[in-house]
Amino acid sequence: MSQVLVFSPYAARFHLTAYEGTIAKACQTRGVPVRYLLCDGLLPECDMHWVSFRRHTPRPLDTCTKCRTKRVQNLDGEGNLFAGIPRSWLGDYISEEERAELLRWAQSLPLEQIAGAVFRGYPVGAWVQSTMNSYFRSYPPDMTDWLVINTYRGFVLSAAIVITALSRYLEKNSVRSALLFNARQSITRVAFEILRERNIPVLVHETPFFKNGHILLKPNAKCWAIEPFNQYWENWRAVSLKTPQLLQTLEWFKNRRYGDGLSWYAFNAPHIPKHTIREQLGLDSRKKLMALFTSSSDENAGEDDFQGPYEMQEDWVQGVVDWVRPRDDVELVIRVHPHLSGSKRLGEAPKETALYERMRHALPSNVRMVMPDEPVNSYGLMDEADIGLSFGSTPGLEMAMLGKPVVLASRSFYEKAANLLTVQAQRELEVTLERSMKIQSHREIRREAFRMAYSYVFKFEPPFPLVRAHGVIDVSLGYDSVEELAPGRDPTLDRICGYLIEQSSVYESPSSEDIARTSIEEDEFFDWLEAQHEPFRDREVERRLIRRQRRNAVREKLGGAIGVWMRDTLRPFGARIYRKIFRPVR
């Protein structure tokens, strides 16, 4: 019988193993053979280490040793629910002589050919470029830097190793489908391409983009691919939302404002306005305010799937600035994506940050630029802005939920929203911006945005309670026995297994009852929403946050003097005791 293959080179990461092991065990309970294909330390470069992720420290020599140790704990520990899943190793399918030959090939590549390297007809240089962008948080890779050159060469070699080993595995084993993480990052991208070339159905999983406790699933598509949701949206765009769904979507929006329930790190401090954005930035309340939100471009730069009318985001930003420059009826605020600052897990994106810093010094008087670490809250800016400009980041959809006109200048998961103004070509930018000035906020923008947000957050990325997410990479299992993975116990798991075993749809389709719904409940909800004062804020949450901030300020002030005394008097443990007593309240 053909098997379900779990290609899992990063099984040392439990936040990946928890999902993959759960799905693998569920397929086993349905009588289908499952096998892991794991890495046994053959790769000179992989995504277990990024320079940007580790604050610019080089790859440790013991990376592979630590990875193997953690993998054993995750898959074979005592009482482990994932025990009993057969596994193979990449090293079983490639000889030492072949690896030596591949090393000589990679080392012989001239500098100018590394980024465009081709191995056995496969464009491996292009396949690993997305990882290179994230590894150094820079696009395009700086091929004058010896570390970048050597790292790129290492990833190209890793790609050649995986192509050789995985191809041989597929020649010797009958595989009906595969489960794969991400499909963007270096060797997972390589595995995705090799599997798809052989017409093997691949289910890609990832951390959800928007909601803790959910899972991102894309059949036969990379994690960033837009088309799967476009197809999903075609089926659901005309389906009206019920009142509970509308309230659930509103609550999700509020939670994002306060950094609650996110699947990734919060980039904004919780928004508790003391001054208006116009007051804070010295803007004229009589003029229309445009808010431009940039994207963190290193993750998808250079990807054909994301190529819009602008190859480089900064060209679009400069085009908007040039349009605004001579006008006396509009002001522009450019909110540079907070992710570039390096304050949230990944290190700084110095090249992109420096680019905006240079641009900042040449701005006209009616344009302000907010750099990543500046204390201007994106949600406060959305509240006050009359028009939103987006290169594909989430604020584009969120401003539409506020009912405001939005101009989209690149590809995004919400690109099929009919009420957006989309820049299809660079020559259309000025005309599109002019059109946005004439559109008033209206309900149909908001209605469509609510439907789209609900569809993506709660349905397209379905809930997956079998894995409990306590943080971005901190998870635990939400079940105690394999029996809980049986058919009929969890609808998301049933659809996942249905796809891997029978290639049935992983997405839910609207029923006849869904299609027959009227928009009465939506209209009643929006009547209520539009009658509220600041309905997208939660005053009780803000009061709690203010009290917490005050307590932490007192702790900091009081703790400063006490901390010096404890550190100097109660050696060697004084500093440790101080940190425990005066740590900030979260």
C-alpha positions in Angstrom: 0.0 0.0 0.0 1.3 3.5 -0.8 2.3 5.7 2.1 1.8 9.2 3.4 5.2 10.8 3.5 6.0 13.3 6.2 9.1 15.2 5.0 10.3 16.7 8.3 13.9 18.0 8.3 13.2 20.2 11.3 11.6 17.7 13.6 13.7 19.1 16.4 11.2 21.9 16.6 8.3 20.7 18.7 6.0 23.4 17.4 6.3 21.6 14.0 6.4 18.0 15.3 3.2 18.5 17.3 1.2 19.2 14.2 3.0 16.7 12.0 3.0 13.9 14.5 -0.7 14.4 15.3 -1.6 14.3 11.6 0.7 11.3 11.0 -0.9 9.3 13.9 -4.4 10.2 12.7 -3.6 8.8 9.3 -2.3 5.6 11.0 -5.5 5.2 12.9 -7.3 5.3 9.6 -5.3 2.3 8.4 -2.8 4.1 6.1 1.0 3.6 6.2 2.9 6.7 7.2 6.6 7.3 7.2 8.9 10.2 8.3 11.8 11.2 6.1 14.3 13.0 8.5 17.6 14.8 8.2 20.5 13.1 9.9 22.9 16.0 9.8 24.0 16.1 6.1 23.3 19.7 5.3 25.9 22.4 5.5 23.2 25.1 5.8 19.5 24.8 6.8 16.8 26.9 8.4 17.6 25.7 11.9 19.9 28.7 12.0 19.5 32.2 10.6 22.0 35.0 11.2 19.0 37.4 11.6 17.2 35.1 14.0 20.3 34.7 16.2 21.3 38.3 16.4 24.0 38.0 13.8 25.9 35.1 15.4 27.4 32.5 13.1 26.0 29.0 12.8 27.2 27.0 15.8 29.3 23.9 15.1 27.0 21.7 17.2 23.8 22.7 15.3 23.3 19.2 13.9 24.1 17.5 17.2 21.6 19.5 19.1 19.0 19.0 16.3 19.4 15.2 16.5 19.1 15.2 20.3 15.9 17.3 20.2 14.4 15.2 17.4 14.8 12.1 19.5 13.1 13.8 22.4 10.2 14.9 20.3 9.6 11.6 18.5 10.9 8.9 20.8 10.6 10.2 24.4 9.1 8.0 27.1 5.3 7.8 26.7 5.5 9.8 23.5 2.3 9.6 21.5 4.3 9.8 18.3 6.2 6.6 18.9 5.7 3.9 16.4 5.8 6.0 13.2 8.4 4.4 10.9 11.2 6.7 9.7 13.9 6.9 7.1 16.9 9.3 6.9 18.2 11.4 4.0 21.6 9.7 4.6 20.2 6.4 3.7 19.6 7.6 0.1 22.9 9.3 -0.7 26.4 7.9 -0.5 29.5 9.7 0.9 31.0 9.7 -2.5 28.0 11.5 -4.0 28.1 14.0 -1.2 31.8 14.7 -1.9 31.0 15.1 -5.6 28.2 17.6 -4.8 30.6 19.5 -2.6 33.1 19.8 -5.4 30.3 21.0 -7.7 29.1 23.7 -5.3 32.6 24.9 -4.5 33.3 25.2 -8.3 30.4 27.5 -8.9 31.7 31.0 -10.0 30.5 33.8 -7.8 28.2 35.2 -10.5 26.5 31.8 -11.0 25.6 31.0 -7.4 22.3 32.9 -7.2 21.3 31.4 -10.6 22.7 27.9 -9.9 21.1 25.0 -11.7 21.5 21.4 -10.5 20.3 18.6 -12.8 18.0 21.1 -14.5 16.5 22.4 -11.2 17.0 26.2 -10.4 18.3 25.6 -6.9 19.7 29.1 -6.6 16.3 30.6 -7.1 14.6 28.0 -4.8 16.8 28.9 -1.8 16.7 32.7 -2.4 13.7 33.3 -0.1 15.6 31.7 2.8 18.7 33.9 1.9 16.5 37.0 2.1 15.3 36.0 5.6 18.6 34.6 6.7 20.2 38.1 6.5 17.0 40.1 6.3 18.2 41.7 3.1 17.1 41.7 -0.6 18.7 41.1 -2.9 21.5 39.2 -1.2 24.8 41.1 -1.0 27.1 39.1 -3.1 30.1 41.3 -2.2 30.0 39.9 1.4 32.0 36.7 2.0 29.6 35.4 4.6 26.6 35.9 2.3 28.5 34.2 -0.5 29.5 31.2 1.6 26.1 30.8 3.1 24.4 31.0 -0.3 26.8 28.3 -1.6 26.0 26.2 1.4 22.3 26.4 0.8 22.8 25.5 -2.9 24.7 22.5 -1.8 22.0 21.5 0.7 19.4 21.7 -2.1 21.5 19.4 -4.3 21.8 16.9 -1.4 18.0 16.9 -0.8 17.3 16.6 -4.5 19.5 13.5 -4.8 18.3 11.8 -1.6 14.6 12.6 -2.0 14.5 11.6 -5.6 16.1 8.2 -4.8 13.6 7.7 -1.9 10.7 8.4 -4.3 12.1 5.9 -6.8 12.2 3.2 -4.1 8.9 3.9 -2.2 5.3 4.4 -3.3 4.1 7.7 -2.0 0.4 8.7 -2.3 0.7 12.1 -0.7 3.1 14.2 1.4 2.9 16.5 4.5 5.4 19.3 4.5 6.1 22.4 6.5 6.2 25.8 4.9 7.5 25.0 1.3 9.1 28.4 1.2 12.3 27.9 3.1 15.3 26.4 1.3 15.1 22.6 1.5 11.3 22.5 2.2 10.9 24.5 -1.1 13.2 21.9 -2.8 11.1 19.0 -1.4 7.9 20.7 -2.5 9.1 21.2 -6.1 10.4 17.6 -6.4 7.2 16.1 -5.0 5.0 18.2 -7.3 7.1 17.3 -10.3 6.1 13.7 -9.7 2.4 14.7 -9.3 2.4 13.7 -5.6 -0.3 15.7 -3.7 1.4 17.9 -1.1 -0.3 19.4 1.9 1.7 22.4 3.3 1.2 23.4 6.9 2.4 26.5 8.7 1.8 28.6 11.8 -1.5 30.5 11.1 -1.1 34.1 10.1 -3.8 35.6 12.3 -5.2 33.5 15.1 -3.7 31.5 17.8 -5.0 27.9 18.0 -5.6 27.6 14.3 -3.6 26.0 11.5 -2.6 27.2 8.0 -3.2 24.5 5.3 -2.5 24.9 1.6 -2.7 21.9 -0.8 -0.1 21.9 -3.5 0.9 25.5 -2.7 3.7 27.3 -0.8 2.7 28.9 2.5 2.7 32.4 1.0 0.7 31.4 -2.1 -2.3 33.6 -2.7 -4.3 31.5 -5.2 -5.7 28.9 -2.6 -7.6 31.7 -0.8 -8.6 33.3 -4.0 -10.3 30.1 -5.0 -11.8 29.7 -1.5 -13.1 33.3 -1.6 -14.8 32.7 -4.9 -17.1 30.2 -3.2 -17.8 32.3 -0.1 -17.8 35.9 -1.2 -21.6 36.1 -1.7 -22.4 34.3 1.6 -23.7 36.7 4.3 -22.4 36.5 7.8 -24.6 35.8 10.8 -24.6 38.0 13.9 -22.3 35.7 16.0 -19.9 35.5 13.1 -19.9 39.3 12.8 -19.3 39.7 16.5 -16.5 37.1 16.4 -14.8 39.1 13.6 -15.2 42.4 15.4 -13.7 40.8 18.6 -10.7 39.5 16.5 -10.1 43.1 15.2 -10.2 44.5 18.7 -7.8 41.8 20.0 -5.3 42.7 17.3 -5.4 46.3 18.4 -4.4 45.2 21.9 -2.0 42.5 20.9 -4.2 39.7 22.2 -4.6 36.2 20.6 -2.0 36.7 17.9 -0.2 33.9 16.2 2.9 36.0 15.9 4.6 38.6 18.0 2.7 41.9 18.5 4.5 44.7 16.6 2.5 47.5 18.2 2.2 48.4 21.8 -1.5 48.2 22.8 -3.2 51.3 21.5 -4.3 53.7 24.3 -4.5 57.1 22.7 -3.5 60.2 24.7 -3.2 62.5 21.6 -4.6 62.2 18.1 -2.2 61.2 15.4 -2.6 64.6 13.8 -1.6 66.3 17.0 1.3 63.9 17.5 2.7 64.4 14.0 1.7 68.1 13.5 -0.8 67.5 10.7 -3.6 69.7 9.5 -7.1 68.4 10.4 -8.6 70.2 7.4 -6.7 68.1 4.8 -7.4 64.5 3.9 -5.0 62.1 5.6 -3.6 59.1 3.7 -1.9 56.3 5.6 0.6 54.2 3.8 1.6 50.9 5.4 4.7 49.2 4.1 5.3 45.5 4.2 8.2 43.6 5.6 9.4 42.6 2.2 12.4 40.2 2.9 10.1 37.1 3.2 8.5 37.3 -0.2 10.8 39.6 -2.2 11.8 38.1 -5.6 8.9 35.5 -5.5 7.1 35.2 -8.8 3.9 34.4 -6.9 4.0 37.9 -5.2 5.1 40.0 -8.2 2.8 42.9 -8.7 3.4 46.0 -10.8 6.3 47.1 -8.7 9.4 44.8 -8.3 10.7 46.9 -5.4 8.3 48.3 -2.8 10.4 51.5 -2.4 9.5 52.5 -6.0 5.8 52.5 -5.1 6.4 54.5 -1.9 8.4 57.1 -3.8 5.7 57.2 -6.5 3.1 58.0 -3.8 5.3 60.7 -2.3 5.8 62.3 -5.7 2.1 62.4 -6.3 1.4 64.0 -2.8 4.3 66.5 -3.1 2.6 69.3 -5.0 -0.9 68.9 -3.4 -2.3 71.2 -0.8 -5.4 69.1 0.0 -3.8 66.0 1.3 -1.2 64.8 3.8 0.6 61.5 3.9 1.9 59.4 6.7 4.2 56.5 5.8 4.2 53.8 8.5 7.3 51.7 7.9 6.6 48.2 9.0 7.6 47.6 12.7 9.0 44.2 11.9 12.0 45.9 10.3 13.3 47.1 13.7 14.6 43.8 15.0 12.7 44.2 18.3 10.5 41.1 17.7 12.4 37.9 17.5 14.1 38.4 14.1 16.9 40.8 13.9 16.8 44.2 12.2 16.5 44.5 8.4 19.3 47.1 8.2 19.3 47.5 4.4 15.6 48.2 4.1 15.6 50.4 7.3 18.5 52.5 5.9 16.7 52.9 2.6 13.7 54.5 4.4 15.9 56.6 6.6 17.5 58.1 3.5 14.1 58.7 1.9 12.9 60.3 5.1 15.4 63.2 4.8 14.0 64.2 1.4 10.3 64.2 2.1 8.1 67.2 1.3 6.4 69.2 4.2 3.1 67.4 3.7 4.6 63.9 4.2 5.6 62.3 7.5 7.5 59.0 7.9 7.1 56.9 11.0 10.1 54.6 11.4 9.7 51.0 12.9 10.5 51.8 16.5 8.7 55.2 16.7 5.8 55.3 19.2 3.1 55.9 16.7 0.4 53.2 16.8 -0.7 51.8 13.5 -4.3 51.4 14.8 -4.5 55.0 15.9 -3.3 55.9 12.4 -6.0 53.7 10.8 -8.6 55.3 13.0 -7.8 58.9 11.8 -6.8 58.3 8.2 -9.3 58.9 5.4 -7.6 56.6 2.9 -5.4 53.5 3.3 -2.5 52.6 1.0 -1.1 49.1 1.3 1.6 47.0 -0.4 -0.2 43.8 0.8 0.1 44.0 4.6 -2.9 43.4 6.9 -3.7 47.0 7.6 -5.2 47.2 4.1 -7.9 44.8 5.1 -8.3 46.3 8.5 -8.9 49.8 7.1 -11.5 48.3 4.8 -13.2 46.9 7.9 -13.3 50.5 9.1 -15.3 51.2 5.9 -12.5 53.4 4.4 -11.2 53.4 0.8 -8.0 51.3 0.3 -5.5 51.3 -2.5 -3.6 48.0 -2.9 -0.3 48.2 -4.9 0.9 44.6 -4.8 -0.5 41.1 -4.4 -2.2 40.1 -1.2 -4.6 37.5 0.2 -7.3 40.2 0.0 -6.6 41.2 -3.6 -10.0 39.9 -4.8 -12.0 42.3 -2.7 -14.2 44.0 -5.2 -14.3 47.3 -3.3 -10.6 47.9 -3.2 -8.7 50.1 -5.7 -6.0 47.9 -7.1 -3.0 49.3 -8.9 -2.6 47.0 -11.9 0.3 48.9 -13.6 2.7 51.6 -12.5 1.3 54.0 -15.0 -2.1 53.7 -13.2 -0.9 54.9 -9.8 -1.8 58.6 -10.1 -5.2 57.9 -11.6 -5.9 55.3 -8.8 -4.8 57.7 -6.1 -7.0 60.5 -7.6 -10.0 58.1 -7.5 -9.4 57.2 -3.9 -9.8 60.9 -3.0 -13.3 60.9 -4.3 -14.5 57.8 -2.5 -16.3 58.3 0.8 -16.3 55.6 3.6 -19.3 53.4 3.0 -20.9 50.2 4.2 -20.2 48.0 1.2 -16.4 48.3 1.8 -17.0 47.3 5.4 -19.4 44.5 4.6 -17.0 42.8 2.1 -14.0 43.3 4.4 -15.8 41.6 7.4 -16.8 38.7 5.2 -13.3 38.3 3.9 -11.7 38.6 7.4 -14.1 36.0 8.8 -13.5 33.7 5.9 -9.8 33.8 6.2 -9.2 33.9 9.9 -11.9 31.4 11.1 -12.5 29.2 8.1 -9.6 29.1 5.6 -7.2 28.8 8.6 -9.4 26.4 10.6 -9.2 25.9 14.4 -6.9 23.0 15.5 -7.5 22.4 19.2 -5.5 19.2 19.1 -2.4 21.4 19.5 -2.6 24.1 22.1 -0.6 27.2 21.3 0.7 29.1 24.3 2.9 31.4 22.3 4.4 31.7 18.8 6.6 28.6 19.2 5.4 27.3 22.6 2.8 24.5 22.1 1.5 21.4 23.8 -0.7 18.6 22.8 -4.4 19.0 23.4 -5.2 15.3 23.7 -4.1 12.5 25.9 -4.4 9.4 23.8 -4.3 8.4 20.1 -8.0 7.3 20.4 -8.9 11.0 20.4 -7.6 11.2 16.8 -10.2 8.8 15.5 -12.5 9.8 12.6 -15.4 12.0 13.7 -13.6 13.5 16.7 -12.3 16.7 15.0 -13.6 18.1 11.7 -10.3 19.9 10.8 -8.3 16.7 11.3 -10.9 14.7 9.3 -10.5 17.0 6.3 -6.7 16.9 6.6 -6.7 13.1 6.6 -9.2 13.1 3.8 -6.9 15.1 1.7 -3.8 13.0 2.4 -5.6 9.7 2.0 -8.2 10.3 -0.7 -7.3 13.8 -2.0 -10.7 15.2 -0.9 -11.0 18.9 -0.3 -9.3 20.3 2.7 -11.6 23.3 2.7 -15.2 23.6 3.7 -17.7 24.5 1.0 -20.8 26.6 1.6 -24.0 24.6 2.1 -27.3 25.4 0.4 -28.4 27.0 3.7 -25.3 29.2 3.6 -26.0 30.3 0.0 -29.6 31.1 0.8 -28.9 33.5 3.6 -30.0 37.1 3.2 -28.0 40.2 4.4 -30.6 41.2 7.0 -28.4 40.3 10.0 -25.4 42.0 8.4 -27.4 45.2 7.9 -28.7 45.2 11.5 -25.2 44.6 12.8 -23.7 47.4 10.7 -26.6 49.7 11.8 -25.6 49.0 15.4 -21.9 49.3 14.7 -22.2 52.7 12.9 -24.3 54.0 15.8 -21.6 53.2 18.4 -18.9 55.7 19.4 -15.5 54.1 18.6 -16.8 50.5 18.3 -13.4 49.1 17.5 -12.0 50.1 20.9 -12.5 48.3 24.2 -12.5 50.7 27.2 -12.3 48.0 29.8 -9.2 46.5 28.2 -7.7 50.0 28.0 -8.3 50.6 31.7 -6.6 47.4 32.7 -3.6 48.3 30.5 -3.3 51.7 32.0 -3.4 50.3 35.5 -0.7 47.8 34.5 1.5 50.5 33.0 1.2 52.6 36.2 2.1 49.6 38.3 5.1 48.8 36.2 6.2 52.5 36.3 6.1 52.4 40.1 8.0 49.1 40.2 10.6 50.5 37.8 11.1 53.7 39.9 11.1 51.9 43.2 13.1 49.0 42.0 15.9 51.1 40.6 17.2 52.2 44.0 16.4 49.0 45.8 18.0 47.0 43.0 21.4 48.8 43.4 21.3 48.1 47.1 20.4 44.4 46.7 22.9 43.9 43.9 25.8 45.4 46.0 24.8 44.1 49.4 23.3 40.6 48.9 26.0 39.2 46.6 26.0 36.9 44.7 22.2 36.4 44.6 20.9 39.9 45.0 20.5 40.7 41.3 18.6 37.5 40.8 16.2 38.1 43.7 15.7 41.7 42.4 14.7 40.6 38.9 12.2 38.1 40.4 10.6 40.6 42.6 10.5 43.6 40.3 9.9 41.9 36.9 7.3 43.8 34.9 3.7 42.7 35.1 2.4 41.4 31.8 
